[in-house]
Amino acid sequence: MSLFSTREPRRFRGVHIYTSERQDKLNKLVADAKREEQIARGETPEYKPDIDSYRGKFAQNLKKADPNRRRLHPGIAVAIIVVLIILWHYLLTGTFRF
């Protein structure tokens, strides 16, 4: 918490709570027809990914972490830290004496 600076207000996120599946299907059908029409004319259709389909995917992937993933054992972590401290001491003093 700062005394002299104010926080910037949050940006508006226009997320619809209620959606019309019928309207979504109609919009998709119109977009597909426009894309096919561009292809028929020989133009390259511009690619616009559906943002709503990607929303929240990163958090879902974090929840699906691999249970078989190998974790670093605490003893190995301590051994690595000790070796790094010894190396640091050697680099500072030039000897292995403590």
N, C-alpha and C positions, 0 to 999 in steps of 0.2 A: 504494500500500500504506500503510495507516494503522496507527498504533501503538495507538490507544485505542478504535477502533470495530471491531466484528466484522461480517462480512458475514452477511446473512440467507440461510439455506439455500434452495436451489432448490426450486421448487414441483414437486409430483408431476404428471407428464404420463402419463396412462394410454393410451399409444398401443399398439394391438394389432399385433403383428408378423404373426401368422397370423390370417387371417379366413376365415370360411365364406361363400362366395358364396351358397350355398343359404339360409343363415340370413339374410343381408342381403336377398335377394329376398323371403323370407317376411315379414320385418319391414316392407319397403316395401309389400308387398301388404296387410298388416294396416293400416298407416297410411293407405293410399289408401281402404280400405274404411271406416275410421272417418271420414275426411274426407267421403266420399260420403254416409255416414249422417247426418252433421251437416248437410250441405247439404239432404238430403231432409227433415229436421226443420225447416228454415228458419233454422238457426243459422249464424253466420259461422264457418267453420273458422279456427282460429288458425294463423298461418303460422310455420313453423319451418324455416329454411333448413338444408340439409344441410351441416354444417360441414366434413366430410371432403372435399367436392368443392371447397372453397375453399382448402384447406390447400396452401401452396406456390405459389399462383398469382402472388403478387406477385413472387417471385424469378424465376419463369418469364417474366413480362413484362419484367423487367429484362434478361434474357438476349436477348430478342427486340427489342432496341433497333433503331430504324429506321436502316439504313445510309445513307440519303439525307438524314439530318438535318444541317442546316447548323451547323457549329461556329464559334465565335468565333475569328477569325484572331489570332495572337499580336501582330501589329503594331497591330491595332485596339485590343486590350486595353491595350497600352502607351500608345497615344495617349489613350485614355480616362483612364488613370491620370494622365498628365501634365496633361491639362486639369483634372482634379479637384484636383491639387496647386496649379496656378495659381489656380484659383477659391478654394481654401482660403486661400492666401497673400493674395489680394485681400480676402477677408472679414476677415482678421486685421489687415492693415496699411492697407487702403484705397487702395493704389497697385499698379500692375503692375511696379514696379521691384524688381529682385532684388539 
